[in-house]
Amino acid sequence: MKCPACGNEIADDVVFCPRCGKHIPESAPAVNAGGAASSSPRTDISGGKMCPRCQIPLPSGAAFCGNCGAAADGSSAPPQGGNPYNGRMAGSMIKSRPRSDFSEKAIAVMNDMDFMMYWIIGYLVAQFIPGLNMLSLIAFIYILVQTPSLADKCAGILNDDRDLMSRISRVRPRVKALWILLALIIVLCGAGVVMMIAGAAISHHEASVLLILGLLVLLIMGVLCIVSLVYQILLTIDFFKVKEGIDRIARDY
């Protein structure tokens, strides 16, 4: 058949013209050299070098892959007419290759990471809005509950990346440390409230002792909050690094 854009003779089963990169819709009738429509099935491409993206053989002299539209030289320049494989919305692809279980998992994990990112942003924003501290605590607890299982999903996708796997391996210990710090901070906060109530009902001398103890409790709480903040920053950095890796894999499908 011939390419409807440049008139180049192409195989019947290509999705993109190897010469100009124009997308060949699946519904477009195949046109033979004489100009008549052909109903024969598309044949396989053979020979030439391999496509850098989907690893199918390319015909000699092809500038673009006839299956996925990738440039034969590995450059990122999109072919004429656009390449539907570059979008993240896989459901809108014009003619996509069949998804494997791996690609389905990568896209699902990418969506889970996006959803978690919204919770993290909401938690950070609530920290600076008066009256929303309780909501930020709820968001913080939700993040701690969901993070380990999300890390396990990411590990199933990124098991070949040593750097990201190293980051993922540190998630559970840090989440456990944050649970312990949160529990200690809540306990100390409760102890401080009890001391304040007791100080109002006892003598001046005993109240002075409680005041000293209260200041000590506040000091310990401050240290624990700083340590908790450090862990949160480290987890956030690792989250966005891992998310970048997941997004990169999901975009390939």
MINU-701816 format. One line per field, with one value per residue: residue in one letter; y, z, x of N, C-alpha, C, O in turn; residue number from 1. Coordinates in steps of 0.2 Angstrom, whole numbers, plus 5000, padded with zeros to 4 digits. Each point is the difference from the previous one (the first is absolute). Example, Ala and Ser with C-alpha at 12.3 -4.5 7.8 and 13.67 -1.06 7.14 Angstrom:
<nodes>
res (a, s)
nY (4972, 5006)
nZ (5039, 4993)
nX (5066, 4993)
caY (5006, 5006)
caZ (5000, 5001)
caX (4996, 5004)
cY (5006, 5005)
cZ (5000, 5003)
cX (5004, 4996)
oY (4999, 5006)
oZ (5003, 5001)
oX (5005, 5003)
n (1, 2)
</nodes>
This chain:
<nodes>
res (m, k, c, p, a, c, g, n, e, i, a, d, d, v, v, f, c, p, r, c, g, k, h, i, p, e, s, a, p, a, v, n, a, g, g, a, a, s, s, s, p, r, t, d, i, s, g, g, k, m, c, p, r, c, q, i, p, l, p, s, g, a, a, f, c, g, n, c, g, a, a, a, d, g, s, s, a, p, p, q, g, g, n, p, y, n, g, r, m, a, g, s, m, i, k, s, r, p, r, s, d, f, s, e, k, a, i, a, v, m, n, d, m, d, f, m, m, y, w, i, i, g, y, l, v, a, q, f, i, p, g, l, n, m, l, s, l, i, a, f, i, y, i, l, v, q, t, p, s, l, a, d, k, c, a, g, i, l, n, d, d, r, d, l, m, s, r, i, s, r, v, r, p, r, v, k, a, l, w, i, l, l, a, l, i, i, v, l, c, g, a, g, v, v, m, m, i, a, g, a, a, i, s, h, h, e, a, s, v, l, l, i, l, g, l, l, v, l, l, i, m, g, v, l, c, i, v, s, l, v, y, q, i, l, l, t, i, d, f, f, k, v, k, e, g, i, d, r, i, a, r, d, y)
nY (4994, 5006, 5003, 4998, 4996, 4990, 4994, 5003, 4996, 4998, 4998, 4989, 4995, 5005, 5002, 4996, 5010, 4991, 5001, 4998, 4988, 5000, 5007, 4990, 5008, 4998, 5010, 5004, 5005, 4989, 5007, 4995, 4992, 4991, 4999, 4990, 5002, 5002, 4991, 5003, 4989, 5006, 5005, 4990, 5006, 5002, 4995, 5000, 5012, 4999, 4996, 5010, 5001, 5000, 5007, 5009, 4990, 5004, 5005, 4993, 5004, 4990, 5006, 4993, 5001, 4991, 4997, 5003, 4997, 4991, 5009, 5001, 5011, 4997, 5004, 5010, 5000, 5008, 4990, 4998, 5010, 5002, 5003, 4994, 4998, 5009, 4997, 5008, 5008, 4993, 5004, 5008, 4991, 5005, 5000, 4997, 5002, 4990, 5003, 5004, 4989, 4996, 4997, 4990, 4991, 4998, 4995, 4989, 4994, 4999, 4992, 4989, 4998, 4997, 4989, 4992, 4999, 4994, 4989, 4995, 4998, 4991, 4990, 4998, 4996, 4989, 4996, 5001, 4990, 5011, 4995, 5002, 5006, 5005, 5010, 5009, 5003, 5007, 5011, 5007, 5003, 5008, 5010, 5004, 5004, 5011, 5007, 4997, 5002, 5011, 5001, 4996, 5008, 5008, 4996, 5000, 5011, 5003, 4991, 5006, 5005, 4999, 5006, 4998, 4993, 5005, 5005, 4994, 4997, 5009, 4995, 4990, 4998, 5003, 4992, 4992, 5002, 4999, 4989, 4996, 5003, 4994, 4989, 4999, 5001, 4991, 4992, 5001, 4997, 4989, 4996, 5002, 4993, 4990, 4999, 4999, 4990, 4992, 5003, 4996, 4989, 5004, 4994, 5009, 4998, 4997, 5009, 5003, 4995, 5003, 5008, 4998, 4996, 5009, 5006, 4995, 5002, 5009, 5001, 4995, 5006, 5007, 4996, 4998, 5010, 5003, 4995, 5003, 5010, 4998, 4996, 5008, 5006, 4995, 5000, 5010, 5002, 4995, 5006, 5009, 4997, 4997, 5009, 5005, 4995, 5003, 5010, 5000, 4996, 5006, 5007, 4993, 5003)
nZ (5000, 4998, 5000, 5008, 5007, 5003, 5004, 5011, 4993, 5002, 5010, 4997, 5003, 4991, 5008, 4999, 4996, 4994, 4993, 4998, 5000, 4989, 5006, 5002, 4997, 5011, 5004, 5003, 4993, 5001, 5000, 4993, 4997, 5001, 5010, 4997, 5001, 5009, 4996, 4993, 5004, 5010, 4992, 5002, 5010, 4990, 5008, 4995, 5000, 5009, 5000, 4998, 4992, 4989, 4997, 4995, 4995, 4999, 4996, 4992, 5007, 5006, 4996, 4994, 5011, 4994, 5006, 5001, 4991, 5005, 5006, 4988, 4998, 5000, 4990, 5004, 4992, 5004, 5001, 4989, 5001, 5002, 5010, 4993, 4994, 4993, 4995, 5007, 4993, 5008, 5008, 5003, 5006, 4994, 5001, 5008, 5004, 4996, 5005, 5003, 5002, 4994, 4989, 4999, 5000, 4990, 4992, 5001, 4997, 4989, 4996, 5000, 4992, 4991, 4999, 4998, 4989, 4995, 5000, 4992, 4989, 4998, 4998, 4990, 4992, 5000, 4994, 4989, 5002, 5002, 5009, 4995, 5009, 5004, 4996, 5005, 5009, 4998, 4998, 5009, 5006, 4997, 5002, 5010, 5001, 4996, 5008, 5011, 5003, 5005, 5011, 5007, 5002, 5008, 5011, 5002, 5004, 5011, 4998, 4991, 5006, 4996, 4991, 4989, 4994, 4995, 4990, 4990, 4996, 4994, 4991, 4997, 4996, 4990, 4993, 4997, 4993, 4989, 4996, 4997, 4990, 4991, 4999, 4996, 4989, 4994, 4999, 4992, 4990, 4998, 4997, 4989, 4993, 4998, 4993, 4989, 4995, 4997, 4990, 4993, 4999, 4994, 5008, 5006, 5011, 5005, 5004, 5010, 5010, 5005, 5007, 5010, 5008, 5005, 5008, 5010, 5006, 5005, 5010, 5009, 5006, 5007, 5010, 5008, 5005, 5008, 5010, 5007, 5006, 5009, 5010, 5006, 5007, 5009, 5009, 5006, 5008, 5010, 5007, 5004, 5009, 5010, 5007, 5005, 5010, 5009, 5005, 5006, 5010, 5009, 5003, 5007, 5009)
nX (5004, 4991, 5011, 4993, 5008, 5005, 4991, 5003, 5008, 4989, 5006, 4997, 5010, 5003, 5007, 5011, 4997, 5002, 4992, 4989, 4999, 4999, 4994, 5003, 4994, 4997, 4996, 5010, 4993, 5000, 5009, 4993, 5007, 4994, 5004, 5004, 4989, 5006, 4998, 5008, 5001, 4998, 5007, 5004, 5001, 5005, 5005, 5010, 5001, 5007, 4989, 5003, 4991, 4997, 5008, 4996, 4998, 5011, 4991, 5003, 5008, 4998, 4991, 4992, 4998, 5002, 5009, 5011, 5005, 5002, 5004, 5000, 4999, 4989, 5000, 5003, 5008, 4993, 4996, 5003, 4995, 5011, 5004, 4993, 5009, 4999, 4990, 4998, 4996, 5004, 4994, 5008, 5004, 5008, 5011, 4993, 5010, 5001, 4990, 5010, 5003, 5008, 4998, 4996, 5007, 5005, 4994, 5000, 5009, 5000, 4993, 5005, 5007, 4995, 4996, 5008, 5002, 4991, 5002, 5006, 4996, 4994, 5006, 5005, 4992, 4997, 5009, 4998, 4995, 5000, 5004, 5009, 5001, 4990, 4997, 5005, 4994, 4990, 5001, 5001, 4991, 4994, 5004, 4998, 4989, 4998, 5003, 4997, 4990, 4998, 5003, 4992, 4992, 5002, 4998, 4989, 4999, 5001, 4994, 4996, 4991, 5010, 5002, 4996, 5007, 5009, 4998, 4999, 5011, 5001, 4996, 5002, 5010, 5001, 4997, 5007, 5008, 4997, 5000, 5010, 5005, 4996, 5004, 5010, 5000, 4997, 5008, 5008, 4997, 5000, 5010, 5002, 4995, 5005, 5009, 4998, 4997, 5008, 5005, 4993, 5004, 5008, 5006, 5001, 4999, 4990, 4995, 5004, 4996, 4990, 5001, 5004, 4993, 4994, 5005, 4999, 4991, 4999, 5006, 4996, 4993, 5004, 5004, 4992, 4997, 5007, 5000, 4993, 5003, 5007, 4995, 4995, 5008, 5004, 4993, 5001, 5009, 5000, 4994, 5004, 5006, 4996, 4997, 5009, 5004, 4995, 5002, 5009, 5000, 4996, 5008, 5005, 4994)
caY (5006, 5006, 5005, 5006, 5007, 5002, 4996, 4994, 4993, 4997, 4994, 5001, 5000, 5005, 5005, 5006, 5000, 5000, 5006, 5007, 5000, 5001, 4994, 4997, 4997, 4993, 5000, 5002, 4995, 4999, 5002, 4996, 5004, 5002, 5005, 4997, 4998, 4993, 4997, 4995, 5002, 5003, 4996, 5002, 5003, 4996, 5003, 5006, 5000, 4999, 5006, 5001, 5000, 4994, 4994, 4996, 5001, 5005, 4999, 5004, 5007, 5003, 5006, 5000, 4993, 4999, 4998, 5005, 5006, 5002, 5001, 4994, 5002, 5001, 5007, 5001, 5004, 4997, 4999, 5004, 4998, 4999, 4993, 4999, 4996, 5004, 5002, 4996, 4997, 4995, 4999, 5004, 4998, 4998, 4993, 4998, 4993, 4997, 5001, 4995, 5001, 5005, 5007, 5002, 5002, 5007, 5005, 5000, 5003, 5007, 5003, 5000, 5005, 5007, 5001, 5001, 5006, 5005, 5000, 5003, 5008, 5002, 5000, 5005, 5006, 5000, 5002, 5008, 5004, 5000, 4996, 4994, 4995, 4993, 4997, 4998, 4994, 4994, 4999, 4997, 4993, 4997, 4999, 4995, 4994, 4997, 5000, 4994, 4996, 5003, 4998, 4993, 5000, 5003, 4996, 4996, 5003, 5003, 4996, 5000, 5006, 4999, 5006, 5001, 4995, 5002, 5005, 4996, 4996, 5005, 5003, 4997, 5002, 5007, 5000, 4997, 5006, 5006, 4998, 5000, 5007, 5003, 4998, 5003, 5007, 5000, 4998, 5006, 5005, 4998, 5001, 5008, 5003, 4997, 5005, 5007, 4999, 4999, 5006, 5005, 4998, 4999, 5006, 5004, 4996, 4994, 5002, 5002, 4994, 4998, 5005, 4997, 4994, 5001, 5003, 4995, 4996, 5004, 4999, 4993, 5000, 5004, 4996, 4995, 5003, 5001, 4993, 4998, 5004, 4998, 4994, 5002, 5003, 4995, 4996, 5004, 5000, 4993, 4999, 5004, 4997, 4994, 5002, 5001, 4994, 4997, 5004, 4999, 4993, 5000, 5004, 4996, 4996)
caZ (5000, 5000, 5006, 4998, 5001, 4996, 4994, 5000, 5001, 5007, 5001, 5001, 5007, 5004, 5004, 4998, 4994, 5002, 4997, 5003, 5006, 5000, 5003, 4996, 5004, 4998, 4996, 4994, 4995, 4997, 4993, 4996, 4995, 4995, 5003, 5002, 5007, 5001, 5006, 5002, 5006, 5000, 5001, 5005, 4998, 5001, 4998, 5003, 5007, 5005, 5003, 5007, 5005, 5001, 4998, 4994, 4995, 4996, 4993, 4998, 4999, 5003, 5005, 5005, 5001, 4998, 5006, 5005, 4997, 5003, 4995, 5000, 5003, 5007, 5002, 5004, 4996, 4998, 4992, 4997, 5002, 5007, 5002, 5006, 5005, 5004, 5005, 5005, 5000, 4996, 4997, 4994, 4994, 4993, 4999, 5005, 5001, 5006, 5007, 5004, 5007, 5002, 4998, 5004, 5007, 5000, 4999, 5006, 5005, 4999, 5002, 5008, 5002, 4999, 5005, 5006, 4999, 5002, 5008, 5003, 4999, 5005, 5007, 5000, 5000, 5006, 5006, 5001, 5000, 5007, 5001, 4996, 5003, 5001, 4993, 4998, 5004, 4997, 4993, 5002, 5001, 4993, 4996, 5003, 4999, 4993, 4997, 4999, 4995, 4994, 4999, 4997, 4993, 4996, 4999, 4995, 4993, 4999, 5003, 4997, 5001, 5007, 5004, 5003, 5005, 5006, 5003, 5002, 5006, 5006, 5002, 5005, 5006, 5001, 5002, 5007, 5004, 5001, 5004, 5007, 5002, 5001, 5006, 5005, 5000, 5003, 5007, 5003, 5000, 5005, 5006, 5001, 5001, 5007, 5004, 5001, 5004, 5007, 5003, 5002, 5006, 5006, 5003, 4996, 5000, 4996, 4993, 4997, 4997, 4994, 4995, 4998, 4997, 4994, 4995, 4998, 4996, 4994, 4997, 4997, 4994, 4994, 4997, 4996, 4994, 4995, 4997, 4996, 4994, 4996, 4996, 4995, 4994, 4997, 4997, 4994, 4994, 4997, 4997, 4994, 4996, 4998, 4995, 4993, 4997, 4998, 4994, 4994, 4998, 4998, 4994, 4995, 4998)
caX (4996, 5004, 4999, 4995, 5003, 5006, 5000, 5005, 4998, 5001, 4997, 4993, 4999, 5003, 4996, 5003, 5004, 5007, 5004, 4998, 4998, 4992, 4996, 4995, 4994, 4998, 4994, 5002, 5001, 5006, 5000, 5006, 5003, 4995, 4995, 4994, 5000, 5002, 4997, 5005, 5002, 5007, 5005, 5005, 5006, 5006, 5007, 5002, 5002, 4994, 4998, 5002, 4995, 4996, 5005, 4998, 5005, 4998, 5002, 5006, 4999, 4995, 5002, 4996, 4998, 4993, 4995, 4998, 5001, 5007, 5005, 5005, 5006, 4999, 4998, 4993, 4996, 4994, 4999, 4995, 4994, 4999, 5001, 4996, 5003, 5003, 4996, 4999, 4993, 5000, 4994, 4999, 5005, 4996, 5001, 5006, 5002, 4997, 5003, 5002, 4998, 5005, 4998, 4994, 5002, 5004, 4995, 4996, 5004, 5001, 4994, 5000, 5005, 4997, 4995, 5003, 5003, 4995, 4999, 5006, 5000, 4995, 5003, 5004, 4997, 4996, 5005, 5000, 4993, 4997, 4994, 5000, 5005, 4997, 5000, 5006, 5002, 4997, 5003, 5007, 4999, 4998, 5006, 5004, 4997, 5001, 5007, 5004, 4997, 5002, 5007, 5000, 4998, 5005, 5006, 4999, 5001, 5007, 5004, 5006, 5004, 5003, 4999, 4993, 4998, 5003, 4995, 4994, 5001, 5001, 4993, 4997, 5003, 4999, 4993, 5000, 5003, 4995, 4995, 5003, 5000, 4993, 4997, 5003, 4998, 4993, 5000, 5003, 4995, 4995, 5003, 5001, 4993, 4998, 5004, 4997, 4993, 5002, 5003, 4995, 4996, 5005, 5003, 5004, 5007, 4999, 4998, 5006, 5003, 4997, 5002, 5007, 4998, 4997, 5005, 5004, 4996, 5000, 5006, 5000, 4995, 5004, 5005, 4997, 4997, 5005, 5001, 4994, 5000, 5006, 4998, 4995, 5003, 5003, 4995, 4997, 5005, 5000, 4994, 5000, 5005, 4997, 4995, 5003, 5002, 4994, 4997, 5004, 4998, 4993, 5000, 5003, 4994)
cY (5006, 5005, 5006, 5007, 5001, 4995, 4994, 4993, 4997, 4993, 5001, 5000, 5005, 5005, 5007, 4999, 5000, 5006, 5006, 4999, 5001, 4994, 4997, 4997, 4993, 5000, 5002, 4994, 5000, 5001, 4997, 5005, 5003, 5005, 4997, 4998, 4992, 4998, 4995, 5002, 5003, 4995, 5002, 5003, 4996, 5003, 5006, 5000, 5000, 5007, 5001, 5000, 4993, 4994, 4996, 5001, 5006, 4999, 5005, 5007, 5003, 5006, 4999, 4992, 5000, 4998, 5005, 5007, 5004, 5002, 4995, 5001, 5001, 5007, 5001, 5004, 4996, 4999, 5005, 4997, 4998, 4993, 4999, 4996, 5004, 5002, 4996, 4997, 4994, 4998, 5004, 4998, 4998, 4993, 4998, 4993, 4997, 5001, 4994, 5001, 5005, 5007, 5002, 5001, 5007, 5005, 5001, 5003, 5008, 5004, 5001, 5005, 5007, 5001, 5002, 5007, 5006, 5000, 5003, 5008, 5002, 5000, 5006, 5007, 5001, 5002, 5008, 5003, 4999, 4996, 4993, 4995, 4993, 4996, 4998, 4994, 4994, 4998, 4997, 4992, 4996, 4998, 4995, 4993, 4997, 5000, 4994, 4996, 5003, 4999, 4993, 5000, 5003, 4995, 4994, 5002, 5002, 4995, 4999, 5007, 5000, 5006, 5001, 4994, 5001, 5005, 4996, 4996, 5004, 5002, 4997, 5002, 5007, 5001, 4998, 5005, 5005, 4998, 5001, 5007, 5003, 4998, 5004, 5007, 5000, 4999, 5006, 5006, 4999, 5002, 5007, 5002, 4998, 5005, 5007, 5000, 4999, 5006, 5005, 4999, 4999, 5006, 5003, 4996, 4994, 5002, 5002, 4993, 4997, 5004, 4998, 4994, 5002, 5003, 4994, 4995, 5004, 5000, 4993, 5000, 5004, 4996, 4994, 5003, 5001, 4994, 4998, 5004, 4997, 4994, 5001, 5003, 4994, 4996, 5004, 5000, 4993, 4999, 5003, 4997, 4993, 5002, 5001, 4994, 4996, 5003, 4998, 4993, 5000, 5004, 4996, 4995, 5004)
cZ (5000, 5006, 4997, 5000, 4994, 4993, 5000, 5001, 5006, 5000, 5002, 5008, 5004, 5003, 4998, 4994, 5002, 4997, 5003, 5007, 5001, 5003, 4995, 5004, 4998, 4996, 4993, 4995, 4997, 4992, 4997, 4995, 4995, 5002, 5002, 5007, 5001, 5006, 5003, 5007, 5000, 5002, 5005, 4996, 5001, 4998, 5003, 5007, 5004, 5002, 5007, 5005, 5001, 4997, 4995, 4994, 4996, 4993, 4999, 4998, 5003, 5005, 5006, 5001, 4997, 5005, 5005, 4998, 5003, 4994, 5000, 5003, 5008, 5002, 5003, 4995, 4998, 4992, 4998, 5002, 5007, 5002, 5006, 5006, 5005, 5006, 5006, 5000, 4995, 4996, 4994, 4994, 4994, 4999, 5004, 4999, 5006, 5006, 5003, 5007, 5004, 4999, 5004, 5007, 5000, 5000, 5007, 5006, 4999, 5002, 5008, 5002, 4999, 5005, 5007, 5000, 5002, 5007, 5003, 4999, 5005, 5007, 5001, 5001, 5007, 5006, 5001, 5000, 5007, 5000, 4996, 5002, 5001, 4993, 4998, 5004, 4997, 4993, 5002, 5002, 4994, 4996, 5003, 4999, 4993, 4997, 4999, 4994, 4993, 4998, 4997, 4993, 4995, 4999, 4995, 4993, 4999, 5003, 4996, 5001, 5007, 5004, 5003, 5005, 5007, 5004, 5003, 5007, 5006, 5002, 5006, 5007, 5002, 5002, 5007, 5005, 5001, 5004, 5008, 5002, 5001, 5007, 5006, 5001, 5003, 5007, 5004, 5000, 5005, 5007, 5002, 5002, 5007, 5005, 5001, 5004, 5008, 5003, 5002, 5007, 5006, 5002, 4996, 4999, 4995, 4993, 4996, 4998, 4994, 4994, 4997, 4996, 4993, 4994, 4997, 4995, 4993, 4996, 4996, 4994, 4994, 4997, 4996, 4994, 4995, 4997, 4995, 4993, 4995, 4996, 4995, 4994, 4996, 4996, 4994, 4994, 4997, 4996, 4993, 4995, 4997, 4995, 4993, 4996, 4997, 4994, 4993, 4997, 4997, 4993, 4994, 4997, 4998)
cX (5004, 4998, 4995, 5003, 5005, 5000, 5005, 4997, 5001, 4997, 4993, 4999, 5003, 4995, 5002, 5004, 5008, 5003, 4998, 4997, 4992, 4997, 4995, 4994, 4998, 4994, 5001, 5000, 5007, 5000, 5006, 5003, 4996, 4995, 4994, 5000, 5001, 4997, 5004, 5003, 5007, 5005, 5005, 5006, 5006, 5006, 5001, 5002, 4994, 4998, 5002, 4995, 4997, 5004, 4997, 5004, 4997, 5003, 5006, 4998, 4994, 5002, 4996, 4997, 4993, 4995, 4999, 5002, 5006, 5005, 5005, 5007, 5000, 4999, 4993, 4996, 4994, 5000, 4994, 4993, 4999, 5001, 4996, 5003, 5003, 4996, 4999, 4993, 5000, 4994, 4998, 5004, 4995, 5001, 5006, 5001, 4996, 5003, 5002, 4997, 5005, 4998, 4994, 5002, 5004, 4995, 4996, 5004, 5001, 4994, 4999, 5005, 4998, 4995, 5003, 5004, 4995, 4999, 5006, 5000, 4994, 5002, 5005, 4997, 4996, 5005, 5000, 4994, 4998, 4993, 4999, 5005, 4998, 5000, 5007, 5003, 4997, 5004, 5007, 4999, 4998, 5006, 5004, 4997, 5001, 5007, 5004, 4997, 5001, 5007, 5001, 4998, 5005, 5006, 4999, 5001, 5008, 5005, 5007, 5004, 5002, 4999, 4993, 4998, 5003, 4996, 4994, 5002, 5000, 4993, 4997, 5003, 4998, 4992, 4999, 5002, 4995, 4995, 5002, 5000, 4994, 4997, 5003, 4998, 4993, 5000, 5003, 4995, 4994, 5003, 5001, 4993, 4998, 5004, 4997, 4994, 5002, 5003, 4996, 4996, 5005, 5003, 5005, 5007, 4999, 4999, 5007, 5004, 4997, 5001, 5006, 4999, 4997, 5005, 5005, 4996, 5000, 5006, 5001, 4996, 5003, 5005, 4997, 4997, 5005, 5003, 4995, 5000, 5005, 4998, 4995, 5004, 5004, 4995, 4997, 5005, 5000, 4994, 5000, 5006, 4997, 4994, 5002, 5001, 4994, 4997, 5004, 4999, 4993, 4999, 5002, 4994, 4994)
oY (5000, 5000, 5003, 5004, 5005, 5001, 4997, 5000, 5000, 4998, 5006, 5003, 5000, 5001, 5005, 4995, 5004, 5002, 5004, 5006, 5001, 4995, 5004, 4995, 4998, 4995, 4999, 4995, 5005, 4997, 5001, 5006, 5005, 5002, 5003, 4998, 4996, 5003, 4996, 5006, 4998, 4995, 5006, 4999, 4997, 5004, 5003, 4994, 5000, 5005, 4996, 5000, 4997, 4994, 4994, 5006, 5001, 4997, 5005, 5001, 5006, 4999, 5003, 4997, 5004, 5000, 5000, 5005, 5005, 4996, 4997, 4996, 5001, 5001, 4995, 5002, 4995, 5005, 5003, 4994, 4998, 4995, 5002, 4999, 4998, 5003, 4994, 4995, 5001, 4997, 4998, 5004, 4997, 4997, 5001, 4996, 5004, 4999, 4995, 5005, 5004, 5005, 5005, 5005, 5003, 5005, 5005, 5004, 5003, 5005, 5005, 5003, 5004, 5006, 5004, 5004, 5005, 5005, 5004, 5004, 5006, 5005, 5004, 5005, 5006, 5003, 5002, 5006, 4994, 5001, 4997, 4995, 4995, 4994, 4995, 4996, 4994, 4994, 4995, 4996, 4994, 4995, 4996, 4995, 4994, 4996, 4998, 4997, 4996, 4999, 4999, 4996, 4997, 5000, 4998, 4996, 4999, 5002, 4997, 5000, 5001, 5000, 5001, 5001, 4998, 5000, 5002, 5000, 4997, 5004, 5003, 5002, 5002, 5004, 5003, 5001, 5003, 5004, 5002, 5002, 5004, 5004, 5002, 5003, 5005, 5003, 5002, 5004, 5005, 5002, 5002, 5005, 5004, 5002, 5003, 5005, 5004, 5001, 5004, 5004, 4997, 5005, 4997, 4999, 4999, 4997, 4999, 5000, 4998, 4998, 5000, 4999, 4996, 4998, 5000, 4998, 4997, 4999, 5000, 4997, 4998, 5000, 4999, 4996, 4999, 5000, 4997, 4997, 5000, 4999, 4997, 4998, 5000, 4998, 4996, 4999, 5000, 4996, 4997, 5000, 4999, 4996, 4999, 5000, 4997, 4997, 5000, 4999, 4997, 4998, 5002, 4997, 4997)
oZ (5001, 5002, 4995, 4997, 4997, 4996, 4995, 5003, 5002, 4996, 5003, 5001, 5006, 4997, 5000, 4999, 5004, 5002, 5002, 5003, 5006, 4998, 4997, 5003, 4994, 4996, 4995, 5001, 4999, 4997, 5002, 5000, 4997, 4996, 5003, 5002, 4996, 5005, 5004, 5001, 4995, 5004, 5001, 4994, 5006, 4995, 5004, 5003, 4998, 5001, 5004, 5006, 5005, 5001, 5000, 5000, 4998, 4999, 5003, 4996, 4999, 5004, 5006, 4995, 5002, 4999, 5002, 5004, 4999, 4995, 5006, 5002, 5003, 5006, 4999, 5002, 4997, 4997, 5005, 5000, 5002, 4995, 5006, 5005, 5006, 5005, 4999, 5004, 4994, 4995, 4996, 4995, 5001, 4999, 4998, 4998, 5004, 5000, 5000, 5002, 5004, 5005, 5002, 5003, 5005, 5004, 5002, 5003, 5005, 5003, 5003, 5005, 5004, 5003, 5004, 5005, 5004, 5003, 5005, 5005, 5003, 5004, 5005, 5003, 5003, 5005, 5005, 4999, 5002, 4996, 5001, 4997, 4998, 4999, 4996, 4997, 4999, 4999, 4996, 4998, 4999, 4998, 4997, 4999, 4999, 4995, 4995, 4996, 4995, 4994, 4996, 4996, 4995, 4995, 4997, 4995, 4995, 5002, 5003, 4997, 5005, 5006, 5006, 5004, 5005, 5006, 5006, 5004, 5006, 5005, 5004, 5005, 5005, 5004, 5004, 5006, 5005, 5004, 5004, 5006, 5004, 5003, 5004, 5005, 5004, 5004, 5005, 5005, 5003, 5004, 5006, 5004, 5004, 5006, 5005, 5004, 5004, 5006, 5004, 5003, 5005, 4997, 4995, 4995, 4996, 4995, 4994, 4994, 4995, 4994, 4994, 4994, 4995, 4995, 4994, 4995, 4995, 4994, 4994, 4995, 4995, 4993, 4995, 4995, 4994, 4994, 4995, 4995, 4994, 4994, 4995, 4994, 4994, 4994, 4995, 4994, 4994, 4995, 4995, 4994, 4994, 4995, 4995, 4994, 4995, 4996, 4995, 4994, 4994, 4996, 4994, 4994, 4998)
oX (5006, 4994, 5002, 4998, 5000, 5004, 5001, 4995, 5006, 4996, 4998, 4994, 5000, 4995, 4996, 5003, 5002, 5006, 5004, 5000, 4998, 5001, 4997, 5001, 5001, 5000, 4996, 5004, 5003, 4995, 5006, 4998, 5001, 4996, 4995, 5006, 4998, 5000, 4998, 5000, 5004, 4999, 5000, 5002, 5000, 5000, 4996, 5000, 4994, 5004, 5000, 5002, 5000, 4998, 5001, 5003, 4994, 5005, 5001, 4996, 4998, 5005, 5002, 5000, 4996, 4994, 4994, 4998, 5002, 5000, 5002, 5003, 5005, 5000, 4996, 4994, 5000, 5001, 4996, 5000, 4995, 4998, 5001, 4997, 5002, 5003, 5001, 4999, 4998, 5000, 4996, 5000, 4995, 4995, 5005, 4997, 4998, 5007, 4996, 4998, 4998, 5000, 4999, 4997, 4999, 5001, 4998, 4997, 5001, 5001, 4998, 4998, 5001, 5000, 4998, 5000, 5002, 4999, 5000, 5001, 5001, 4998, 4999, 5002, 5000, 4997, 5001, 4999, 4999, 4996, 4996, 5002, 5003, 5001, 5000, 5003, 5003, 5001, 5002, 5004, 5002, 5001, 5003, 5004, 5001, 5001, 5002, 5004, 5002, 5002, 5004, 5003, 5002, 5003, 5004, 5001, 5002, 5005, 5005, 5006, 4997, 4999, 4999, 4996, 4997, 4999, 4998, 4995, 5000, 4999, 4998, 4997, 4999, 4999, 4996, 4998, 4999, 4997, 4996, 4998, 4999, 4997, 4997, 4999, 4999, 4996, 4997, 5000, 4998, 4996, 4999, 5000, 4997, 4997, 5000, 4999, 4997, 4999, 5001, 4997, 4998, 4999, 5002, 5003, 5005, 5002, 5001, 5003, 5003, 5001, 5001, 5003, 5001, 4999, 5002, 5003, 5000, 5000, 5002, 5001, 4999, 5000, 5002, 5000, 4999, 5001, 5001, 4999, 4999, 5001, 5000, 4997, 4999, 5002, 4998, 4997, 5000, 5000, 4998, 4999, 5001, 4999, 4997, 4999, 4999, 4998, 4997, 4999, 4999, 4996, 4999, 5001, 4995)
n (1, 2, 3, 4, 5, 6, 7, 8, 9, 10, 11, 12, 13, 14, 15, 16, 17, 18, 19, 20, 21, 22, 23, 24, 25, 26, 27, 28, 29, 30, 31, 32, 33, 34, 35, 36, 37, 38, 39, 40, 41, 42, 43, 44, 45, 46, 47, 48, 49, 50, 51, 52, 53, 54, 55, 56, 57, 58, 59, 60, 61, 62, 63, 64, 65, 66, 67, 68, 69, 70, 71, 72, 73, 74, 75, 76, 77, 78, 79, 80, 81, 82, 83, 84, 85, 86, 87, 88, 89, 90, 91, 92, 93, 94, 95, 96, 97, 98, 99, 100, 101, 102, 103, 104, 105, 106, 107, 108, 109, 110, 111, 112, 113, 114, 115, 116, 117, 118, 119, 120, 121, 122, 123, 124, 125, 126, 127, 128, 129, 130, 131, 132, 133, 134, 135, 136, 137, 138, 139, 140, 141, 142, 143, 144, 145, 146, 147, 148, 149, 150, 151, 152, 153, 154, 155, 156, 157, 158, 159, 160, 161, 162, 163, 164, 165, 166, 167, 168, 169, 170, 171, 172, 173, 174, 175, 176, 177, 178, 179, 180, 181, 182, 183, 184, 185, 186, 187, 188, 189, 190, 191, 192, 193, 194, 195, 196, 197, 198, 199, 200, 201, 202, 203, 204, 205, 206, 207, 208, 209, 210, 211, 212, 213, 214, 215, 216, 217, 218, 219, 220, 221, 222, 223, 224, 225, 226, 227, 228, 229, 230, 231, 232, 233, 234, 235, 236, 237, 238, 239, 240, 241, 242, 243, 244, 245, 246, 247, 248, 249, 250, 251, 252, 253)
</nodes>
